[in-house]
Amino acid sequence: MTQTSPSGRASAWLDHFGAALGRHDAAATAALFDADCYWRDLVAFTWNICTQEGQGAIEKMVQARGADVAASHFALEGEATEADGVVDAWFTFETRLARGRGHLRLKGTDQGDKGWTLLTTMTELKGFEEKTGTHRIKGAEHGVHPGRKSWLEERAHEQQTLGFSEQPYVVIVGGGQGGIVLGARLRRLGVPTIIIEKNAKPGDSWRNRYKSLCLHDPVWYDHLPYMPFPDDWPVFAPKDKIGDWLEMYTKIMELNYWGSTEAKKAHFDEATG
Ligand SMILES: Cc1cc2nc3c(=O)[nH]c(=O)nc-3n(C[C@H](O)[C@H](O)[C@H](O)COP(=O)(O)OP(=O)(O)OC[C@H]3O[C@@H](n4cnc5c(N)ncnc54)[C@H](O)[C@@H]3O)c2cc1C
C-alpha cells in the first residue's frame, strides 16, 4: 500500500488526525481539514448529535472535548475508494469510554489531502458490550433443576412485574420507530425499559396514516438495528407492511411495550435526583 493509493492516503490522514488529537492540539486537528468541511458526530465525541461546520467550529469542539474523549486507535476498515478526486473510507476508533466507527471523505488539495466530511459514531461502551455472537447468552440450562422457569415463564414474569413491583430504569414516551429501536438497543444492554405508546399497537402510527402512504426512501436506507428487512421487500415499503414489521420487531426483540398508554406529565424529582 503506497501513500498514493486511496487506502494509503486515508490511513496517512487518520494517522495525522489521531496524533493531533493525542497531543490535544485542536489547531493542528482543525488544520487537517479543508476550509469547506463538516464533522458530524453521533455521541462519540460530544454525547450528542451535532455537526461542526468549518475549521473554527472543529477547533472549538476539539478544545472542549478532545482531552476528555481521548480518542485513539484510528484504523481503516476495509479498502478506501476514490472517485472524482475524493477519497472515501470507513474506519474504526476508540475513546476512553467507547468504541466507534466513522467515515471520512478526503479532498486532494495543493496543501495535500484535507478532510472534507468526517462522521464519528459511538458503537459500544467499553465494559457494556452487547452479548452477541460468541458472547451470546446460553439460553438453556441442561440437567435437572426443579422449579426451573422456561423462557416463556421468565418473560411473563418480567411483564407482570416491570412497572409494578420492579421499576424500570428508562421509560420511553412514544413507541413509534424511534422509541422502538431505542428500546431494542437498551434491551441488548440489559437496561430495564418500558415503552409507552398512546396507540393500541406497535406500528399503528404508520397504519393510521393515509391509505397510499409508503416509505419515501428506498427500503435499503430504512433498516432498523439488528434485523434488516428481507431483501425481496419492495423498494418503497407500504405503510401497513411497515406497521406489521414494527409490531413483529417489538415482539421478537422482547420489548416491554405498553400500548394504549399516554404520558400525561413528567417531572424531575429534585430530592432523589
Ligand atoms: C410521509 C412520510 C414518509 C416518510 N418516509 C420515510 C422514509 O422513507 N425513511 C425514513 O427513514 N423516514 C421516513 N419518514 C420519517 C419517519 O417516519 C420519522 O422520522 C419517524 O417515524 C420518526 O420516528 P419517531 O419514533 O421519532 O416518531 P413517530 O413515528 O411519530 O412516533 C412517535 C410516537 O409517539 C406516540 N406519542 C406521542 N405523544 C405521546 C404521549 N404523550 N404518550 C404516549 N405516546 C405518545 C405517537 O402515537 C407515536 O406513535 C417519513 C415520514 C412521513 C410522514
The ligand as an ORCA input file, in Angstrom:
! r2SCAN-3c Opt
* xyz 0 1
  C     -44.976     10.554      4.640
  C     -43.728     10.175      5.392
  C     -42.765      9.365      4.755
  C     -41.595      9.033      5.411
  N     -40.683      8.242      4.786
  C     -39.562      7.883      5.423
  C     -38.618      7.024      4.820
  O     -38.808      6.574      3.693
  N     -37.499      6.699      5.503
  C     -37.273      7.193      6.769
  O     -36.246      6.847      7.356
  N     -38.150      8.025      7.363
  C     -39.276      8.372      6.724
  N     -40.154      9.224      7.320
  C     -39.801      9.800      8.609
  C     -40.083      8.809      9.723
  O     -41.368      8.297      9.592
  C     -39.974      9.565     11.013
  O     -38.703     10.152     11.086
  C     -40.120      8.568     12.149
  O     -41.381      7.975     12.138
  C     -39.913      9.262     13.444
  O     -39.985      8.265     14.429
  P     -40.333      8.615     15.885
  O     -40.448      7.313     16.607
  O     -39.386      9.622     16.376
  O     -41.726      9.358     15.797
  P     -43.173      8.783     15.462
  O     -43.093      7.661     14.484
  O     -44.006      9.962     15.138
  O     -43.608      8.155     16.848
  C     -43.972      8.933     17.957
  C     -44.945      8.071     18.739
  O     -45.203      8.696     19.978
  C     -46.561      8.497     20.307
  N     -46.875      9.528     21.289
  C     -46.850     10.878     21.127
  N     -47.145     11.501     22.289
  C     -47.345     10.524     23.216
  C     -47.674     10.526     24.614
  N     -47.859     11.665     25.302
  N     -47.805      9.332     25.254
  C     -47.639      8.178     24.577
  N     -47.335      8.112     23.259
  C     -47.180      9.274     22.579
  C     -47.264      8.630     18.973
  O     -48.532      7.999     18.988
  C     -46.291      7.924     18.029
  O     -46.563      6.549     17.863
  C     -41.366      9.533      6.704
  C     -42.333     10.329      7.337
  C     -43.510     10.634      6.693
  C     -44.530     11.479      7.417
*
